[in-house]
Amino acid sequence: MTKKKKKAADIGTILHKIVDQSALRPWADYMAGVDPWKRLEITADMLVMGWAATDAVRYFFSAADPRSAKVHDFEHEHGLIVFNLEGGRAVVEKFLKGPMPSGYGDGGYVSAIATKVRHKGTGKYLLSAAERVISEKFARIYLFVSESNHAAQRFYKSAGYEEIARAHDCLKAGNTELLLTKALSG
Ligand SMILES: CC(C)(COP(=O)(O)OP(=O)(O)OC[C@H]1O[C@@H](n2cnc3c(N)ncnc32)[C@H](O)[C@@H]1OP(=O)(O)O)[C@@H](O)C(=O)NCCC(=O)NCCS
């Protein structure tokens, strides 16, 4: 008998905004140990520091309840998404080392998404939750994905994202990041 895949909507009831930043530490530790962060030599401290920077409003969502200890358990289907509702354009231009491609304006910016278990619909759920929140303010969402991260590129393509620019020697010498975007209906 084939195991029936759990629908993304099934985890909707356990999506929470993370208020207590200490809940992010286990995620940073986990992410620093897996690609793309491991390959890019981005440490847990660097992740936490980046997320805590004050130049942008940041929302953290996890498919675990941060008020319970469960966020530390990494039970299956848990995932984290970090995104900005301010300063998205500035972040993109910093990575591009130049202006946003012509015809594209300000928008929300996803700085990190990670799931503990893959291919269970968690990533899709978290990304669409971020899109929903961002669409209340912006008509567009942006994110970067490493050129070598083919699995994540397929994930974003299936969610309707398209590449509009490339950032070379980004985050690490020789690393190329693709700037992806999607138009949101508010
Ligand atoms: C990328 C990531 C967030 C995707 O989350 P996920 O929960 O595994 O993905 P989902 O199960 O929600 O997949 C949604 C859709 O994306 C596509 N997809 C996801 N992973 C894919 C892969 N490896 N290959 C092909 N398509 C893929 C599929 O179309 C999938 O739909 P389907 O399962 O109905 O066919 C997750 O795999 C992850 O944490 N990867 C490591 C960290 C990372 O690379 N983050 C992105 C940095 S930019």
The ligand as a Gaussian input file, in Angstrom:
#p B3LYP/6-31G(d) Opt

LIG

0 1
 C       13.542000      23.728000      -0.381000
 C       12.619000      23.286000       0.758000
 C       12.311000      24.484000       1.648000
 C       11.315000      22.782000       0.109000
 O       10.429000      22.387000       1.127000
 P        9.689000      20.958000       1.067000
 O        8.793000      20.875000       2.231000
 O       10.714000      19.901000       0.901000
 O        8.873000      21.085000      -0.314000
 P        7.347000      20.704000      -0.565000
 O        7.111000      19.309000      -0.124000
 O        6.477000      21.756000       0.015000
 O        7.335000      20.764000      -2.142000
 C        6.447000      21.577000      -2.849000
 C        6.695000      21.371000      -4.333000
 O        7.983000      21.831000      -4.705000
 C        8.558000      20.935000      -5.662000
 N        9.779000      20.368000      -5.090000
 C       10.186000      20.446000      -3.814000
 N       11.385000      19.846000      -3.668000
 C       11.700000      19.369000      -4.885000
 C       12.796000      18.641000      -5.396000
 N       13.835000      18.271000      -4.623000
 N       12.807000      18.310000      -6.694000
 C       11.765000      18.641000      -7.493000
 N       10.700000      19.346000      -7.075000
 C       10.677000      19.697000      -5.787000
 C        7.537000      19.903000      -5.999000
 O        6.797000      20.371000      -7.107000
 C        6.681000      19.918000      -4.761000
 O        5.355000      19.576000      -5.016000
 P        4.947000      18.025000      -5.038000
 O        5.627000      17.360000      -3.878000
 O        3.460000      18.089000      -4.930000
 O        5.447000      17.528000      -6.364000
 C       13.220000      22.142000       1.617000
 O       13.418000      21.015000       0.828000
 C       14.513000      22.498000       2.326000
 O       14.516000      22.868000       3.490000
 N       15.662000      22.352000       1.628000
 C       16.967000      22.634000       2.205000
 C       17.162000      24.093000       2.471000
 C       17.033000      24.922000       1.227000
 O       17.570000      24.606000       0.172000
 N       16.305000      26.045000       1.362000
 C       16.132000      26.995000       0.292000
 C       17.240000      27.964000       0.315000
 S       17.012000      29.190000      -0.944000

